[in-house]
Amino acid sequence: MHATAIILAAGLGTRMKSAVPKTLHPIAGRSMLRHLLQSCESVFDRIVVVLGPGMEPVQREAAPHRCVVQHERLGTAHAALQAVDHFGDGEVAVLYADNPLIQPRTLRNLLERRARGDTRGDLGLGLLAFRPNDPARYGRVVASDGDVDRIVEWADATEAERAIPLCNAGVLCAPAAAMGRWLRAVRNDNAKSEYYLTDVVALARQDGMRVGVVEAPAEELAGVNSRSELAVAEAVMQSWLRDAAMDAGVTLTDPASVFLSMDTCFGTDVTIEPNVVFGPGVTIADNVRIRAFSHLEGCEVGSGCIIGPFARLRPGTVLDEDVHVGNFVELKAATLARGVKASHLTYIGDASVGEATNIGAGTITCNYDGYAKHRTTIGAHAFIGSDVALVAPVSVGDGAMVAAGSVITSDVAPDALALARGRQVQKLGWAAEFHAAHGKKSCPGDMNRPGDENCQGHKNRQGDNH
């Protein structure tokens, strides 16, 4: 069955109160439009997106699908009519870009129900409907024996009609020729002088056509027109993603506190502790543990790794097997080979670290000079002491050691020990005399108030007289 999807994406989304077009707001790291496109791509042969003028960002998001422009926003039927030259033969379904969670199975059900009819005969038009917990101001579907008699908008509905639980999702499906004919016949004699897609139902009935209703889960069909509705859709998608991850063998110790992206990819026997966030582009191999309060985005984590707690893996990070990344460690555009350990308070950016190297607490790669990023290379089986600054571009050879507190500005040879810090000096007895001076004099300065010039101990220390 040849089928074309027309996606209406010309709305400005004023209720979102955003400079970003409504359909580009993300759910689980993917725009609303892209969610719907992905569902349609597995069902329809052709997809046409209807845009408003000046919506180039939406057009780019819709690529490679054809886009047409509704130059005047005169209503939903008028918007669908802009794509009539691309209906082709077969079925045409009209959808809304702010219904991003419709699943492929629901779209297939709609197409099949319209095309095959039922024991009572053919259907001229198919319509998606749902039963939300709170029907609110949705249009109501007045139906009998599975056939739609009419759709009544909430503002025009009687009390009895408002009590109907079945609500209109707005998605319609019909043969291409009939859909084109009905869209051209829609009138704008209403309070807003707009051409409404819902009027197609009445026109089909006037032609003696049966209109069949296909019900779908409410969580798929609720529209997104505000920030609060966007949050509801995000919660629905997160619930689906968490269930899919656990069904695939991932342990989520507190599922509600873990946030995933659409493309998050897990191996088997992965454990995710509470309050972990996965941005787009994360791949996790087998037997990985992600500890609490970690954030990962655009990275690859090899099998057997332990991440966190409180770790941040930024885009371009690639970890080989059995890497340990501990608390308050941040990685960016970094490759860590097998068995590397960076356990505490470390930043590794624009760097590569060789196998089995240990990175001490407080180590940083100084990768940015204010104009450009520079790379740090650390070899295999090296040892980087605590509180080391590696000023890129710089390299540390295989098996080398860097002493704690060093600032490394030149390459370190393999198997060498590098020390780059000031020499320690001791002044024996100085501390005892300092404390004694404070105790003998009625000086307001003490250990917590250095710098008091009336204190002999401070004078002695400043003058280096001991």
C-alpha positions in Angstrom: 0.0 0.0 0.0 1.5 3.3 -1.1 1.1 6.0 1.6 2.1 9.6 2.1 2.4 11.4 5.4 1.8 15.2 5.6 3.2 16.7 8.7 2.0 20.1 9.8 4.9 22.0 11.3 4.0 25.7 10.5 2.9 26.6 14.0 4.8 29.3 15.9 4.2 27.7 19.3 3.6 31.0 21.1 2.6 29.2 24.3 6.2 27.9 24.5 7.4 31.5 24.9 10.6 30.6 23.0 12.6 31.9 20.1 13.1 28.3 19.1 10.4 26.9 16.8 8.1 24.6 18.8 8.8 21.5 16.8 12.6 21.8 17.5 12.2 21.6 21.3 13.9 18.3 22.4 12.5 15.2 24.1 15.2 12.8 25.2 17.7 14.6 23.2 15.8 14.6 19.9 13.5 17.3 18.5 9.8 16.7 18.5 9.8 16.8 14.7 12.5 14.2 14.4 10.6 11.9 16.7 7.6 12.0 14.5 9.7 11.7 11.3 11.3 8.6 12.6 8.0 7.0 13.3 6.7 8.0 9.9 9.8 6.8 8.1 9.1 3.2 9.0 5.5 3.4 7.8 5.1 5.8 4.9 6.6 5.9 1.4 6.7 9.7 1.2 6.8 12.4 3.8 6.1 16.1 3.2 6.5 18.7 5.9 4.5 21.9 5.8 6.4 24.9 7.2 5.7 28.5 7.8 7.8 31.3 6.2 11.2 31.9 7.6 11.5 28.4 9.3 14.8 27.4 7.8 15.9 25.6 11.0 12.8 23.4 10.8 13.5 22.7 7.1 17.0 21.6 8.0 15.7 19.3 10.7 13.2 17.8 8.2 15.9 16.9 5.7 16.0 15.0 3.5 12.2 15.1 3.2 10.4 17.5 1.0 9.1 20.7 2.6 6.4 23.1 1.4 5.6 26.6 2.8 2.3 27.9 4.1 2.8 31.5 3.4 -0.3 32.6 5.2 -1.3 30.8 8.4 -5.0 30.3 7.7 -5.6 27.1 9.6 -4.8 23.4 9.6 -6.8 22.5 6.5 -5.2 25.3 4.6 -1.8 24.0 5.7 -2.5 20.5 4.6 -3.8 21.8 1.2 -0.3 23.3 0.5 1.0 19.8 0.1 -1.8 18.6 -2.2 0.5 18.4 -5.3 2.6 15.8 -3.5 -0.2 13.5 -2.3 0.4 11.0 -5.1 -1.8 7.9 -5.2 -2.8 5.6 -2.3 -3.3 6.8 1.2 -2.7 10.2 2.7 -2.4 10.8 6.4 -2.2 14.3 7.9 -0.3 14.6 11.2 0.8 17.3 13.6 4.5 17.9 14.5 3.5 18.7 18.0 2.2 15.1 18.5 5.8 13.7 18.6 5.2 10.4 20.5 2.9 8.6 18.0 4.4 5.1 17.5 4.7 3.3 14.1 2.3 0.5 15.2 -0.4 3.2 15.7 0.1 4.7 12.3 0.0 1.2 10.7 -3.2 0.5 12.5 -4.7 3.7 11.1 -3.7 2.9 7.5 -4.9 -0.7 7.7 -8.2 0.2 9.3 -9.0 2.8 6.7 -7.9 0.6 3.8 -9.6 -2.7 4.8 -12.8 -1.3 6.3 -14.7 -3.8 8.4 -17.5 -6.3 8.2 -19.9 -3.4 7.7 -18.1 -2.2 4.6 -15.6 0.4 3.5 -14.3 3.4 5.3 -13.9 6.7 3.6 -11.8 8.3 6.4 -9.9 7.1 9.3 -9.3 9.1 12.5 -7.1 8.7 15.6 -8.7 9.2 19.0 -7.7 8.6 22.6 -9.1 8.6 26.1 -7.0 10.9 28.3 -7.4 10.9 32.1 -8.3 14.6 31.9 -10.1 15.3 28.6 -9.9 19.0 29.4 -10.5 21.1 26.3 -9.9 18.5 23.7 -12.4 18.2 20.9 -14.8 15.3 21.5 -15.5 12.4 19.1 -19.2 11.6 18.8 -19.3 8.1 17.5 -21.6 5.1 17.4 -20.7 1.5 16.6 -17.2 2.5 15.9 -18.1 5.1 13.3 -17.6 8.8 13.8 -20.7 10.9 13.5 -18.9 14.2 14.1 -16.2 16.0 16.0 -17.4 18.8 18.3 -15.0 21.3 19.7 -15.0 21.8 23.5 -16.2 25.4 23.2 -19.2 24.4 21.1 -20.0 21.2 23.0 -23.0 20.6 25.2 -22.6 19.3 28.8 -23.5 15.9 27.5 -20.9 16.1 24.7 -18.2 17.3 27.1 -18.8 14.2 29.2 -17.7 12.0 26.2 -14.3 10.5 27.1 -13.2 9.9 23.6 -11.1 12.8 22.3 -9.8 13.8 18.8 -6.1 13.4 18.2 -6.3 15.3 14.9 -4.7 12.7 12.7 -6.7 11.8 9.6 -6.2 9.2 6.8 -8.0 8.9 3.5 -7.4 8.1 -0.2 -5.4 10.8 -1.8 -8.1 12.0 -4.2 -10.8 12.2 -1.5 -8.5 14.0 0.9 -7.7 16.6 -1.7 -11.3 17.1 -2.6 -12.4 17.5 1.1 -9.5 19.9 1.9 -10.5 22.2 -1.0 -14.1 22.2 0.2 -13.4 23.3 3.8 -14.8 26.7 4.6 -13.6 29.3 7.0 -17.0 30.5 8.3 -16.1 30.3 12.0 -15.1 32.7 14.7 -11.4 32.7 13.7 -12.0 32.7 10.0 -9.7 29.7 9.7 -9.8 26.5 7.7 -10.0 23.6 10.1 -8.8 20.1 9.3 -11.5 18.7 11.6 -14.2 19.9 9.1 -13.0 17.1 6.8 -14.9 14.7 9.0 -18.2 16.4 8.3 -17.5 16.7 4.6 -16.8 12.9 4.4 -20.1 12.2 6.1 -21.9 14.6 3.7 -20.5 12.4 0.9 -22.0 9.4 2.5 -18.7 8.0 3.6 -18.2 6.1 6.9 -15.5 7.6 9.2 -13.8 5.0 11.3 -12.1 5.7 14.6 -8.8 4.0 15.7 -8.1 4.4 19.4 -4.5 4.6 20.7 -2.9 5.1 24.1 -3.3 8.6 25.5 0.4 8.9 26.2 1.1 8.7 22.5 -1.4 11.2 21.3 -1.3 14.1 23.8 -0.2 17.3 22.1 2.8 19.5 23.2 1.9 23.2 23.1 3.6 24.4 26.3 6.6 23.9 28.5 4.5 21.9 31.0 3.2 19.6 28.3 6.8 19.2 27.0 7.8 18.0 30.5 4.9 15.5 30.4 6.0 14.2 27.0 9.6 13.9 28.4 8.4 11.9 31.3 6.5 9.5 29.0 9.5 9.0 26.8 11.9 8.5 29.7 9.6 5.8 31.1 9.6 4.0 27.7 13.4 4.3 27.5 14.0 3.0 31.0 11.6 0.1 30.5 13.4 -0.8 27.2 16.8 -0.6 28.9 15.8 -2.9 31.8 14.1 -5.3 29.4 17.5 -5.5 27.6 19.4 -6.5 30.7 20.4 -3.1 32.3 20.0 -2.7 36.0 18.6 0.7 37.1 18.7 0.8 40.8 16.4 3.9 40.9 14.9 4.1 37.4 13.0 7.4 38.0 16.2 9.3 38.6 18.1 8.1 35.5 17.6 10.1 32.3 18.4 8.6 28.9 18.7 9.9 25.4 17.0 8.3 22.4 20.3 6.9 21.1 21.8 5.7 24.4 23.2 2.3 23.7 23.8 -0.3 26.4 25.6 -3.7 26.4 24.6 -6.5 28.8 25.0 -6.5 32.6 25.3 -2.8 32.9 24.4 -1.2 36.3 23.3 2.4 36.5 23.1 3.9 40.0 20.8 6.8 40.9 20.9 10.3 39.4 22.8 9.5 36.3 22.2 11.6 33.1 22.9 10.3 29.6 23.1 13.0 26.9 23.1 12.2 23.2 25.7 9.9 21.7 26.6 7.6 24.5 27.6 3.9 24.0 28.1 1.6 27.0 29.7 -1.8 26.6 29.2 -4.9 28.8 29.7 -5.1 32.5 30.0 -1.4 33.1 29.0 0.3 36.3 28.0 4.0 36.3 27.9 5.3 39.8 25.6 7.9 41.2 25.5 11.6 40.0 27.5 11.1 36.8 26.9 12.8 33.5 27.8 11.3 30.2 27.5 12.8 26.7 29.0 11.9 23.3 31.3 9.2 24.6 32.1 5.5 24.4 32.7 3.4 27.5 34.4 0.0 27.1 33.6 -3.2 28.9 34.4 -3.5 32.6 34.7 0.2 33.2 33.7 1.9 36.5 32.6 5.5 36.2 31.9 7.9 39.1 30.4 8.8 41.4 30.2 12.5 40.3 32.1 11.9 37.1 31.6 13.8 33.8 32.4 12.3 30.4 32.1 15.0 27.7 32.0 14.6 23.9 34.9 12.8 22.2 35.8 10.7 25.2 36.6 7.1 24.5 37.4 4.6 27.2 39.0 1.2 26.5 38.3 -1.9 28.8 38.6 -1.8 32.6 39.2 2.0 32.9 38.3 3.5 36.3 37.1 7.1 36.3 36.4 8.3 39.9 34.7 11.1 41.7 34.9 14.6 40.3 36.9 13.5 37.3 36.1 15.3 34.0 37.1 14.0 30.6 36.8 15.7 27.2 38.0 14.6 23.8 40.2 12.1 25.7 41.2 8.5 24.9 42.0 6.3 27.9 43.6 2.9 27.1 42.9 -0.3 28.9 43.3 -0.3 32.7 43.9 3.5 33.1 42.9 4.8 36.5 41.9 8.4 37.2 40.3 8.2 40.5 40.0 11.7 42.0 39.5 15.4 41.2 41.1 15.4 37.7 40.6 17.1 34.3 41.8 15.3 31.2 41.0 17.2 28.0 42.3 16.8 24.5 44.5 14.0 25.6 45.4 10.3 25.1 46.6 8.1 28.0 48.3 4.8 27.5 47.5 1.4 29.0 47.6 0.9 32.7 48.7 4.5 33.5 47.7 6.0 36.8 46.6 9.6 37.0 47.0 11.1 40.4 44.4 13.3 42.2 44.3 16.9 41.1 46.0 16.3 37.8 45.0 18.7 34.9 45.9 18.9 31.3 46.2 22.6 30.5 44.9 22.3 27.0 43.7 25.8 26.1 46.0 28.8 25.6 43.2 31.3 25.1 43.1 30.9 21.3 43.6 27.2 20.5 43.4 23.7 22.0 46.5 21.6 22.4 47.0 17.9 23.0 48.6 16.0 25.8 50.0 12.5 25.2 50.8 10.2 28.1 52.3 6.8 27.4 51.6 3.3 28.8 52.4 2.3 32.4 53.2 5.9 33.4 52.6 7.4 36.8 51.4 10.9 37.2 51.6 12.2 40.7 48.9 14.3 42.5 48.4 17.9 41.7 50.3 17.9 38.4 49.7 20.4 35.6 50.6 19.1 32.2 50.9 22.2 29.9 50.0 21.2 26.4 51.3 20.5 23.9 53.4 18.0 25.9 54.1 14.3 26.0 55.0 11.9 28.8 56.8 8.7 27.7 56.0 5.1 28.5 56.9 4.1 32.0 57.8 7.7 33.1 56.9 9.2 36.4 56.0 12.7 37.2 56.4 13.9 40.7 53.5 15.3 42.7 53.0 19.1 42.4 55.0 19.4 39.2 54.2 21.8 36.3 55.3 20.0 33.2 56.0 22.2 30.2 58.5 20.0 28.3 58.3 16.4 27.1 59.2 13.7 29.6 61.3 10.8 28.2 60.3 7.2 28.7 61.2 5.7 32.1 62.3 9.1 33.4 61.3 10.9 36.6 60.2 14.5 36.0 60.2 17.0 38.9 59.2 20.6 38.2 58.5 22.4 41.5 60.2 24.8 43.9 62.8 23.4 46.3 61.6 22.9 49.9 63.3 25.0 52.6 63.1 24.3 56.3 63.8 26.9 59.1 64.2 24.8 62.2 62.5 26.2 65.3 60.7 29.0 63.5 57.2 27.7 64.3 57.9 27.3 68.0 59.3 30.9 68.2 56.3 32.2 66.3 53.9 30.6 68.7 55.9 31.7 71.7 55.9 35.3 70.4 52.1 35.2 70.2 51.8 33.8 73.6 54.1 36.4 75.4 52.5 39.4 73.9 48.9 40.6 74.2 48.6 40.7 70.4 45.1 40.4 68.9 46.7 38.6 65.9 46.8 34.8 66.2 47.1 31.8 63.9 43.8 32.8 62.2 44.9 36.4 61.8 48.1 36.6 59.9 49.6 39.9 58.8 49.1 42.0 62.0 52.1 44.3 61.9 52.1 44.9 65.7 52.8 41.3 66.3 56.5 40.5 66.9 55.9 37.0 65.5 54.6 38.4 62.3 57.5 40.9 62.1 60.0 38.2 62.6 58.3 36.0 59.9 58.1 38.8 57.4 61.6 39.9 58.0 62.9 36.3 57.9 64.9 37.2 61.1 64.8 33.7 62.6 
